[in-house]
Amino acid sequence: MFKELRNEARCTFQLKTASPLLIKGPSEPGLDPLLPDMRFVRTRNGSKSQPFIPGSSLKGVFRNRAEQVISAILRGLDMKVLPLGDNAWKDKMKNRDGRQRYYLSDPVIQLFGQQYLAGRAAFRDAFPVDGEPLMMGERSHVMINRITGGAQGKGLFNPEVVEEGTFAAEVVITNFACWQLMLFGYLLKDLDEGYMLLGTATTRGYGRVQVANAEVSIRDYRHYKSADEVRNRIVGYEDGDQKDEVACEGLLYTKKGYRWETTLSGYDWLMKLPLDLRESMENLQRKQKEVVRGG
């Protein structure tokens, strides 16, 4: 499914902390007594280290929420979401080509991947935005004995958190299906509204972020004679007799070398695409049965 590049969607957005944020770095020997017990994950930027949000952390949160949403949508259908740690399908996919592996997989694996299938969505590391405030802090917590209700021995620990910060995030979805764009829009909305929390200690009030300054760029690498052929519409990976496309007002493509490209601000418009996710899942189920019948 990746041998031919047909389309790409790139979404850039900022994550602004709305509560303390804690993403733990690797455990280090406690050589410096002045450092917190639990440090925020860092990376090198020139001569200094800086906190960042790993793409893997973002992907995990998005994937977990997608599993919950898709599982609810699939209720009543034969197709089920395969748990991430379930490798039962790995051997069954050995002799399948990429297209068969894709359509025989559940919708979450199609978007995020599994050991036997590369995902469509790639999450980049999110780094602090230059010029925006970045304030680190240290919180104190005490382990509580669940029986006595008192402190558990020497259970005091001090995690380092981002008290205030803005991080630049980017997600690229390659060879996307139109329903995947709509789902991604809903996931961004859930993140902004606090239904998805980032990092560690989310039950203690950590991990709330807000989404700001989002922008979505759509690229189509197929040959069109003019911009009128793709004006006000998005064409998914599938074309020909099984074309996957949706109407979208305001999409004006520009020819840039070997591709057509358009950009829209915000992400709300993704949720307004004329699609029904349940119908999209039913179509996927029919496609699965076709692949099974075809061997």
Residue frames as qw, qx, qy, qz and C-alpha x, y, z in Angstrom:
[[0.000, 0.883, 0.469, 0.000, 0.00, 0.00, 0.00],
 [0.251, -0.859, 0.107, 0.433, 3.03, 2.28, 0.24],
 [0.633, 0.020, 0.504, 0.588, 4.71, 1.34, -3.04],
 [0.197, 0.533, 0.419, 0.708, 2.77, 4.08, -4.81],
 [0.117, -0.335, -0.394, 0.848, 2.37, 7.49, -3.19],
 [0.055, 0.593, 0.668, 0.446, -1.13, 8.81, -3.93],
 [0.206, -0.824, -0.151, -0.506, -1.95, 11.31, -1.20],
 [0.488, -0.087, -0.562, 0.662, -0.79, 12.75, 2.10],
 [0.295, -0.858, -0.241, -0.344, -2.33, 14.84, 4.85],
 [0.505, 0.090, -0.450, 0.731, -0.08, 16.85, 7.15],
 [0.378, -0.833, -0.319, -0.247, -1.59, 18.37, 10.27],
 [0.410, 0.199, -0.426, 0.781, 0.43, 20.84, 12.32],
 [0.450, -0.765, -0.298, -0.351, -0.88, 22.14, 15.63],
 [0.113, 0.488, -0.565, 0.656, 0.24, 23.46, 18.99],
 [0.649, -0.444, -0.616, 0.049, -0.33, 21.75, 22.33],
 [0.070, -0.596, 0.289, -0.746, -0.77, 24.23, 25.18],
 [0.328, -0.130, -0.850, 0.393, -0.67, 22.90, 28.73],
 [0.437, -0.564, -0.203, -0.671, -3.89, 23.40, 30.67],
 [0.797, -0.584, 0.098, -0.121, -2.63, 21.48, 33.71],
 [0.309, -0.668, 0.660, 0.151, 0.78, 20.17, 34.81],
 [0.864, 0.402, -0.248, -0.173, 2.27, 17.80, 32.24],
 [0.472, -0.571, 0.672, 0.011, 4.50, 14.86, 33.20],
 [0.906, 0.363, -0.202, -0.077, 6.13, 12.57, 30.65],
 [0.702, -0.609, 0.342, 0.136, 8.79, 10.56, 32.42],
 [0.413, 0.715, -0.558, -0.084, 12.29, 10.31, 31.01],
 [0.819, 0.092, -0.553, 0.126, 14.52, 7.23, 31.39],
 [0.717, -0.692, -0.055, 0.060, 15.52, 6.35, 34.94],
 [0.459, 0.664, -0.386, 0.446, 18.87, 7.83, 35.87],
 [0.639, -0.219, -0.538, 0.504, 21.13, 7.23, 38.90],
 [0.253, -0.929, -0.244, -0.115, 20.42, 9.77, 41.61],
 [0.676, 0.069, -0.172, 0.713, 23.87, 11.35, 41.60],
 [0.059, 0.317, -0.062, 0.945, 22.60, 14.91, 42.01],
 [0.125, -0.426, -0.794, 0.415, 20.48, 15.31, 45.17],
 [0.137, 0.391, 0.121, -0.902, 19.16, 18.64, 43.86],
 [0.295, 0.037, -0.657, -0.693, 17.45, 17.05, 40.85],
 [0.740, -0.098, 0.131, -0.652, 13.83, 15.83, 41.08],
 [0.588, -0.156, 0.789, -0.085, 13.24, 12.12, 41.70],
 [0.576, 0.442, 0.671, 0.150, 11.38, 11.85, 38.41],
 [0.088, -0.463, 0.247, 0.846, 12.56, 14.06, 35.54],
 [0.634, 0.638, 0.174, -0.400, 10.59, 15.14, 32.48],
 [0.814, 0.201, 0.393, 0.378, 11.84, 13.52, 29.26],
 [0.003, -0.867, 0.200, 0.456, 14.46, 15.63, 27.51],
 [0.827, 0.370, 0.227, 0.357, 16.50, 15.73, 24.31],
 [0.459, -0.385, 0.149, 0.787, 19.54, 17.69, 23.19],
 [0.378, 0.869, 0.292, 0.130, 19.05, 20.91, 21.26],
 [0.310, 0.815, -0.298, 0.388, 22.47, 22.26, 20.43],
 [0.316, 0.356, -0.679, 0.560, 24.41, 22.65, 23.66],
 [0.352, -0.161, 0.538, -0.749, 21.42, 22.40, 25.99],
 [0.046, -0.253, -0.964, -0.061, 18.73, 19.87, 26.82],
 [0.381, -0.047, 0.016, -0.923, 15.06, 20.71, 26.52],
 [0.481, 0.183, 0.778, -0.361, 11.80, 18.96, 27.43],
 [0.356, 0.175, -0.560, -0.727, 9.73, 17.55, 24.58],
 [0.776, 0.083, 0.411, -0.471, 6.72, 15.35, 23.94],
 [0.244, -0.226, 0.871, 0.361, 7.81, 12.13, 22.17],
 [0.513, 0.134, -0.460, -0.712, 5.84, 11.19, 19.07],
 [0.390, -0.079, -0.917, -0.003, 5.39, 7.73, 20.58],
 [0.023, 0.271, 0.672, -0.689, 3.57, 9.26, 23.57],
 [0.417, 0.295, -0.048, -0.858, 1.21, 11.15, 21.28],
 [0.487, 0.123, -0.736, -0.453, 0.62, 8.10, 19.11],
 [0.210, -0.126, -0.931, 0.271, -0.19, 5.94, 22.12],
 [0.207, 0.337, 0.487, -0.778, -2.83, 8.36, 23.39],
 [0.485, 0.323, -0.280, -0.763, -4.40, 8.77, 19.94],
 [0.411, 0.092, -0.873, -0.247, -4.39, 5.04, 19.30],
 [0.043, -0.192, -0.868, 0.455, -5.98, 4.19, 22.64],
 [0.354, 0.390, 0.288, -0.800, -8.79, 6.68, 22.04],
 [0.474, 0.299, -0.541, -0.627, -9.26, 5.45, 18.47],
 [0.236, -0.022, -0.971, 0.015, -9.66, 1.87, 19.76],
 [0.142, 0.337, 0.698, -0.616, -12.40, 3.01, 22.13],
 [0.411, 0.444, -0.018, -0.796, -14.23, 5.01, 19.47],
 [0.438, 0.272, -0.709, -0.481, -13.95, 2.42, 16.70],
 [0.082, -0.079, -0.975, 0.192, -14.96, -0.44, 19.03],
 [0.303, 0.415, 0.527, -0.676, -18.18, 1.44, 19.80],
 [0.463, 0.466, -0.273, -0.703, -18.84, 2.12, 16.11],
 [0.328, 0.240, -0.871, -0.275, -18.21, -1.54, 15.18],
 [0.377, 0.037, 0.785, -0.490, -20.80, -2.87, 17.63],
 [0.719, 0.414, 0.364, -0.425, -23.08, -5.23, 15.74],
 [0.608, 0.654, -0.396, -0.215, -20.61, -5.81, 12.89],
 [0.985, -0.014, -0.100, 0.139, -18.46, -8.90, 12.34],
 [0.543, 0.531, -0.298, 0.578, -15.28, -6.80, 12.38],
 [0.638, -0.739, -0.169, 0.136, -13.58, -6.34, 15.77],
 [0.102, 0.890, -0.394, 0.204, -10.63, -4.30, 17.03],
 [0.880, 0.036, -0.385, 0.276, -7.58, -6.49, 17.64],
 [0.537, -0.827, 0.043, 0.158, -5.83, -5.71, 20.96],
 [0.234, 0.876, -0.422, -0.014, -2.39, -4.18, 20.46],
 [0.290, -0.549, 0.781, -0.068, -0.56, -7.03, 22.20],
 [0.840, 0.174, 0.476, -0.193, -2.44, -9.76, 20.32],
 [0.031, 0.559, -0.670, -0.487, -0.10, -11.31, 17.74],
 [0.677, 0.180, 0.700, -0.134, -2.53, -14.01, 16.62],
 [0.642, 0.732, 0.164, -0.162, -2.81, -12.49, 13.16],
 [0.099, -0.781, 0.518, 0.334, 0.93, -12.12, 12.63],
 [0.400, -0.165, 0.863, 0.260, 1.47, -15.65, 11.27],
 [0.521, 0.569, 0.631, -0.080, -1.73, -15.51, 9.22],
 [0.296, 0.917, 0.004, -0.269, -0.44, -12.45, 7.38],
 [0.509, -0.482, 0.548, 0.456, 2.95, -13.91, 6.41],
 [0.409, 0.123, 0.742, 0.517, 1.94, -14.97, 2.91],
 [0.236, 0.842, 0.480, -0.072, -0.33, -12.01, 2.21],
 [0.429, 0.396, 0.123, 0.803, 0.64, -9.04, 0.10],
 [0.120, -0.059, -0.319, 0.938, 0.45, -5.48, 1.47],
 [0.414, -0.179, -0.265, -0.852, -3.03, -4.78, 0.10],
 [0.685, -0.301, -0.637, -0.184, -4.46, -7.97, 1.60],
 [0.462, -0.180, -0.594, 0.634, -2.80, -7.31, 4.96],
 [0.072, -0.064, 0.118, -0.988, -4.29, -3.83, 5.02],
 [0.555, -0.189, -0.287, -0.758, -7.87, -4.78, 4.23],
 [0.715, -0.241, -0.656, -0.015, -7.86, -7.87, 6.45],
 [0.336, -0.049, -0.544, 0.767, -6.80, -5.73, 9.42],
 [0.120, -0.774, -0.588, 0.201, -9.15, -3.80, 11.67],
 [0.216, 0.903, 0.166, 0.333, -9.55, -0.01, 11.16],
 [0.434, -0.876, 0.191, 0.090, -7.25, 0.89, 14.06],
 [0.727, -0.246, 0.462, 0.444, -4.39, -1.22, 12.72],
 [0.550, 0.630, 0.371, 0.404, -4.96, 0.23, 9.25],
 [0.034, 0.962, 0.012, 0.271, -4.31, 3.72, 10.62],
 [0.390, -0.833, 0.377, -0.113, -1.76, 3.09, 13.40],
 [0.489, 0.520, -0.701, 0.003, -0.07, -0.13, 12.29],
 [0.900, -0.354, 0.216, -0.132, 0.91, -3.44, 13.86],
 [0.522, -0.500, 0.615, 0.316, 4.02, -5.63, 13.71],
 [0.569, 0.198, 0.715, 0.354, 2.99, -7.03, 10.33],
 [0.286, 0.745, 0.466, 0.382, 1.69, -3.76, 8.85],
 [0.299, -0.010, -0.116, 0.947, 3.10, -0.24, 8.76],
 [0.062, 0.711, 0.568, -0.411, 0.65, 2.39, 9.96],
 [0.342, 0.724, 0.352, 0.484, -0.60, 5.28, 7.84],
 [0.211, -0.953, -0.046, -0.212, -0.13, 7.88, 10.60],
 [0.686, 0.125, -0.318, 0.643, 3.32, 9.12, 11.65],
 [0.367, -0.912, -0.183, -0.022, 3.59, 11.23, 14.82],
 [0.499, 0.544, -0.302, 0.603, 6.59, 13.57, 15.08],
 [0.484, -0.346, -0.486, 0.640, 8.21, 14.62, 18.35],
 [0.053, -0.903, -0.297, -0.306, 6.70, 17.87, 19.68],
 [0.557, -0.006, -0.260, 0.789, 9.20, 20.55, 20.77],
 [0.129, -0.707, -0.371, 0.588, 8.69, 23.80, 22.68],
 [0.387, 0.800, 0.319, 0.330, 7.64, 26.74, 20.50],
 [0.476, 0.053, -0.113, 0.871, 10.27, 29.47, 20.34],
 [0.069, -0.321, -0.030, -0.944, 9.17, 32.68, 22.04],
 [0.655, -0.499, -0.353, -0.444, 6.42, 31.01, 24.09],
 [0.399, -0.631, 0.510, -0.428, 6.71, 30.70, 27.91],
 [0.802, 0.037, -0.596, 0.024, 8.19, 27.44, 29.17],
 [0.331, -0.615, 0.462, -0.546, 8.01, 27.00, 32.93],
 [0.644, 0.006, -0.760, 0.088, 9.20, 23.84, 34.66],
 [0.490, -0.578, 0.277, -0.590, 8.13, 23.00, 38.19],
 [0.312, 0.141, -0.913, 0.221, 8.45, 20.35, 40.84],
 [0.684, -0.411, -0.145, -0.585, 5.50, 18.73, 42.60],
 [0.080, -0.317, 0.859, -0.395, 5.53, 16.71, 45.82],
 [0.786, -0.154, -0.366, -0.474, 3.57, 13.50, 46.26],
 [0.308, -0.381, 0.785, -0.380, 3.29, 11.04, 49.11],
 [0.471, -0.041, -0.842, -0.261, 2.48, 7.36, 48.69],
 [0.567, -0.315, 0.288, -0.705, -0.56, 6.53, 50.82],
 [0.034, -0.046, 0.990, -0.127, -1.08, 3.21, 52.56],
 [0.447, -0.237, -0.522, -0.687, -4.49, 2.05, 51.37],
 [0.569, -0.389, -0.719, 0.088, -5.17, 0.24, 54.66],
 [0.399, -0.445, -0.437, 0.672, -4.08, 2.80, 57.24],
 [0.162, 0.916, 0.330, 0.159, -4.71, 5.89, 55.15],
 [0.358, -0.856, 0.183, 0.326, -1.36, 7.28, 56.28],
 [0.310, 0.787, -0.496, -0.195, 1.94, 7.88, 54.52],
 [0.994, 0.083, -0.052, 0.055, 3.66, 4.75, 53.19],
 [0.805, -0.237, 0.054, 0.541, 7.13, 4.76, 54.81],
 [0.224, -0.525, 0.232, 0.787, 9.48, 7.05, 52.90],
 [0.478, 0.494, 0.690, 0.227, 7.00, 7.36, 50.08],
 [0.111, 0.861, 0.049, -0.494, 7.70, 10.99, 49.22],
 [0.603, 0.130, 0.494, 0.613, 8.60, 11.57, 45.57],
 [0.062, 0.744, 0.037, -0.664, 9.05, 14.75, 43.57],
 [0.628, 0.410, 0.538, 0.385, 8.27, 14.65, 39.84],
 [0.113, -0.366, 0.204, 0.901, 9.37, 17.41, 37.48],
 [0.395, 0.633, 0.666, -0.003, 6.50, 18.77, 35.40],
 [0.170, 0.258, 0.306, 0.900, 5.85, 21.35, 32.71],
 [0.045, 0.522, 0.564, -0.638, 3.70, 23.93, 34.50],
 [0.418, 0.790, 0.143, -0.425, 3.28, 26.08, 31.41],
 [0.305, -0.347, 0.678, 0.572, 4.40, 25.38, 27.88],
 [0.691, 0.573, 0.064, -0.436, 3.46, 25.28, 24.22],
 [0.501, -0.258, 0.754, 0.336, 4.69, 22.47, 21.97],
 [0.492, 0.492, -0.352, -0.626, 4.65, 22.27, 18.16],
 [0.633, -0.004, 0.771, -0.061, 3.21, 18.93, 17.00],
 [0.433, 0.446, -0.484, -0.616, 2.92, 17.36, 13.57],
 [0.661, 0.072, 0.738, -0.115, 1.12, 14.28, 12.25],
 [0.320, 0.412, -0.569, -0.636, 1.40, 12.99, 8.67],
 [0.736, 0.170, 0.609, -0.244, -1.09, 10.45, 7.28],
 [0.061, 0.424, -0.695, -0.578, 0.16, 8.81, 4.08],
 [0.291, -0.069, -0.837, -0.458, -2.13, 7.20, 1.49],
 [0.249, 0.100, 0.641, -0.719, -5.11, 8.01, 3.69],
 [0.064, -0.503, -0.813, -0.287, -8.73, 6.97, 3.36],
 [0.143, -0.551, -0.126, -0.812, -11.23, 9.80, 3.78],
 [0.696, -0.609, -0.329, -0.190, -12.77, 8.28, 6.91],
 [0.733, -0.186, -0.294, 0.585, -9.32, 8.38, 8.55],
 [0.175, 0.333, -0.037, 0.926, -9.21, 12.16, 8.15],
 [0.496, -0.585, -0.235, -0.597, -12.62, 12.52, 9.78],
 [0.823, -0.424, -0.348, 0.146, -11.64, 10.25, 12.67],
 [0.577, 0.041, -0.225, 0.784, -8.43, 12.21, 13.20],
 [0.102, -0.501, -0.071, -0.856, -10.44, 15.43, 13.41],
 [0.700, -0.575, -0.259, -0.336, -12.63, 13.95, 16.14],
 [0.814, -0.231, -0.312, 0.433, -9.56, 12.73, 18.04],
 [0.317, 0.276, -0.134, 0.897, -8.08, 16.23, 17.98],
 [0.398, -0.567, -0.153, -0.705, -11.37, 17.57, 19.33],
 [0.830, -0.456, -0.320, -0.014, -11.37, 15.00, 22.14],
 [0.666, -0.014, -0.267, 0.696, -7.81, 15.98, 23.03],
 [0.059, 0.411, -0.017, 0.910, -8.70, 19.67, 23.09],
 [0.569, -0.529, -0.169, -0.607, -11.76, 19.06, 25.27],
 [0.281, -0.525, 0.668, -0.446, -9.89, 16.95, 27.83],
 [0.947, -0.025, 0.082, -0.310, -11.24, 13.50, 26.97],
 [0.888, 0.231, -0.204, 0.340, -7.68, 12.47, 26.11],
 [0.396, -0.891, 0.220, 0.029, -4.86, 13.16, 28.56],
 [0.650, 0.595, -0.420, 0.216, -1.12, 13.05, 27.91],
 [0.195, 0.568, -0.649, 0.467, 1.65, 11.51, 29.95],
 [0.460, -0.125, -0.817, 0.325, 1.78, 10.12, 33.49],
 [0.101, -0.294, -0.617, 0.723, -0.36, 10.73, 36.59],
 [0.182, -0.296, -0.449, -0.823, -3.44, 11.72, 34.60],
 [0.491, -0.583, -0.639, -0.104, -5.68, 10.60, 37.49],
 [0.444, -0.489, -0.334, 0.673, -3.96, 13.23, 39.65],
 [0.152, 0.906, 0.221, -0.328, -5.00, 16.06, 37.37],
 [0.259, -0.528, 0.513, 0.626, -2.00, 16.00, 35.05],
 [0.391, 0.069, 0.801, 0.448, -1.94, 15.80, 31.27],
 [0.335, 0.783, 0.494, -0.175, -4.63, 18.26, 30.15],
 [0.291, -0.221, 0.367, 0.855, -3.67, 20.10, 26.96],
 [0.454, 0.718, 0.317, -0.421, -5.47, 22.29, 24.47],
 [0.607, 0.239, 0.525, 0.547, -5.09, 22.25, 20.69],
 [0.101, 0.861, 0.090, -0.491, -4.38, 25.58, 19.00],
 [0.157, 0.734, -0.432, -0.500, -3.27, 27.00, 15.65],
 [0.684, 0.064, 0.716, 0.126, -4.06, 23.84, 13.70],
 [0.407, 0.622, -0.337, -0.577, -3.49, 23.70, 9.96],
 [0.773, 0.080, 0.628, 0.034, -4.10, 20.81, 7.56],
 [0.242, 0.590, -0.517, -0.571, -2.37, 20.44, 4.20],
 [0.851, 0.219, 0.463, -0.118, -3.61, 17.91, 1.65],
 [0.045, 0.554, -0.649, -0.519, -1.37, 16.65, -1.13],
 [0.865, 0.311, 0.351, -0.178, -2.52, 14.58, -4.11],
 [0.290, -0.519, 0.645, 0.480, 0.21, 13.03, -6.25],
 [0.589, 0.362, 0.707, 0.150, -2.02, 11.69, -9.04],
 [0.199, 0.003, 0.444, 0.874, -2.20, 13.15, -12.52],
 [0.247, 0.743, 0.557, -0.279, -4.99, 15.66, -13.15],
 [0.459, 0.509, 0.359, 0.634, -5.26, 17.81, -16.23],
 [0.011, -0.583, 0.023, -0.812, -6.37, 20.84, -14.24],
 [0.032, -0.085, 0.665, -0.741, -7.23, 21.99, -10.73],
 [0.615, -0.065, -0.076, -0.782, -10.93, 21.75, -11.62],
 [0.706, 0.009, -0.690, -0.160, -10.71, 17.95, -11.45],
 [0.534, -0.210, -0.694, 0.434, -9.99, 18.08, -7.71],
 [0.097, -0.355, 0.130, -0.921, -11.55, 21.39, -6.74],
 [0.567, -0.303, 0.223, -0.733, -13.62, 21.25, -3.53],
 [0.961, -0.111, -0.125, -0.218, -13.04, 17.54, -2.96],
 [0.298, -0.608, 0.734, -0.054, -10.66, 15.14, -1.27],
 [0.855, 0.247, -0.397, -0.225, -9.73, 11.91, -3.03],
 [0.731, -0.518, 0.434, -0.092, -8.68, 9.04, -0.77],
 [0.320, -0.436, 0.788, 0.294, -6.21, 6.29, -1.58],
 [0.495, 0.290, 0.810, 0.123, -8.68, 4.19, -3.55],
 [0.298, 0.484, -0.195, -0.799, -9.47, 5.46, -7.03],
 [0.150, 0.049, -0.877, -0.454, -10.86, 3.96, -10.23],
 [0.477, -0.368, -0.667, -0.438, -14.05, 1.91, -9.85],
 [0.590, -0.553, -0.546, 0.218, -13.83, 1.99, -6.04],
 [0.246, 0.505, -0.132, 0.817, -12.98, 5.68, -5.73],
 [0.443, -0.606, -0.525, 0.402, -12.99, 7.06, -2.20],
 [0.217, 0.266, 0.054, 0.938, -13.77, 10.77, -2.30],
 [0.137, -0.713, -0.603, 0.331, -15.73, 13.42, -0.41],
 [0.182, 0.784, 0.214, 0.553, -16.83, 16.95, -1.19],
 [0.508, -0.542, -0.286, 0.605, -15.24, 19.75, 0.82],
 [0.218, 0.927, 0.212, 0.218, -15.98, 23.40, 0.12],
 [0.212, -0.950, 0.221, 0.064, -13.05, 25.77, 0.07],
 [0.740, -0.287, 0.479, 0.375, -10.42, 23.34, -1.18],
 [0.517, 0.839, -0.115, -0.124, -8.53, 25.07, -3.97],
 [0.870, -0.180, 0.270, 0.370, -5.58, 23.03, -5.16],
 [0.189, 0.894, -0.329, -0.237, -2.40, 24.51, -6.61],
 [0.935, 0.280, -0.105, 0.192, 0.00, 22.60, -8.87],
 [0.277, -0.849, 0.449, 0.030, 3.43, 22.45, -7.23],
 [0.029, -0.492, 0.848, 0.197, 5.82, 20.47, -9.39],
 [0.299, 0.020, -0.922, -0.244, 4.68, 16.86, -9.36],
 [0.137, -0.395, -0.848, 0.326, 1.81, 17.30, -6.89],
 [0.225, -0.639, -0.321, -0.662, -1.41, 19.17, -6.19],
 [0.377, -0.176, -0.638, 0.648, -1.64, 20.83, -2.79],
 [0.275, -0.686, -0.250, -0.625, -4.16, 22.73, -0.68],
 [0.323, -0.038, -0.658, 0.679, -4.16, 23.99, 2.92],
 [0.388, -0.691, -0.359, -0.494, -6.96, 24.90, 5.32],
 [0.015, -0.400, 0.568, -0.719, -6.72, 26.43, 8.79],
 [0.637, -0.221, 0.380, -0.633, -8.26, 24.68, 11.78],
 [0.046, 0.110, -0.988, -0.094, -9.43, 21.09, 12.07],
 [0.485, 0.261, 0.548, -0.629, -13.19, 21.43, 12.68],
 [0.597, 0.448, -0.292, -0.598, -13.80, 21.04, 8.95],
 [0.209, 0.246, -0.943, -0.087, -12.46, 17.47, 9.13],
 [0.206, 0.199, 0.857, -0.428, -15.40, 16.53, 11.38],
 [0.481, 0.518, 0.226, -0.670, -17.83, 18.13, 8.92],
 [0.116, 0.265, -0.797, -0.530, -16.84, 16.00, 5.95],
 [0.752, 0.055, -0.051, -0.655, -19.96, 14.40, 4.39],
 [0.465, 0.196, -0.863, 0.018, -19.17, 10.95, 5.76],
 [0.788, -0.450, 0.079, -0.413, -20.74, 8.53, 8.20],
 [0.053, -0.563, 0.815, -0.123, -18.13, 6.56, 10.14],
 [0.684, 0.011, 0.668, -0.292, -20.53, 3.67, 10.67],
 [0.791, 0.574, 0.084, -0.196, -21.15, 3.41, 6.93],
 [0.305, 0.753, -0.583, 0.001, -17.40, 3.61, 6.32],
 [0.358, -0.367, 0.835, -0.200, -16.88, 0.66, 8.69],
 [0.790, 0.283, 0.470, -0.273, -19.61, -1.31, 6.91],
 [0.636, 0.723, -0.233, -0.133, -17.86, -0.65, 3.60],
 [0.017, 0.640, -0.762, 0.100, -14.60, -1.88, 5.11],
 [0.630, -0.099, 0.724, -0.263, -16.31, -5.05, 6.29],
 [0.814, 0.514, 0.177, -0.205, -17.58, -5.71, 2.76],
 [0.403, 0.771, -0.493, -0.016, -14.07, -5.11, 1.43],
 [0.338, -0.466, 0.798, -0.178, -12.68, -7.61, 3.92],
 [0.778, 0.169, 0.563, -0.224, -15.09, -10.27, 2.71],
 [0.687, 0.705, -0.114, -0.135, -14.11, -9.57, -0.90],
 [0.123, 0.716, -0.683, 0.072, -10.44, -10.02, -0.04],
 [0.549, -0.229, 0.771, -0.228, -11.17, -13.28, 1.82],
 [0.819, 0.407, 0.346, -0.208, -13.16, -14.63, -1.13],
 [0.565, 0.777, -0.272, -0.046, -10.38, -13.62, -3.51],
 [0.933, -0.048, -0.174, 0.313, -7.83, -15.53, -1.45]]
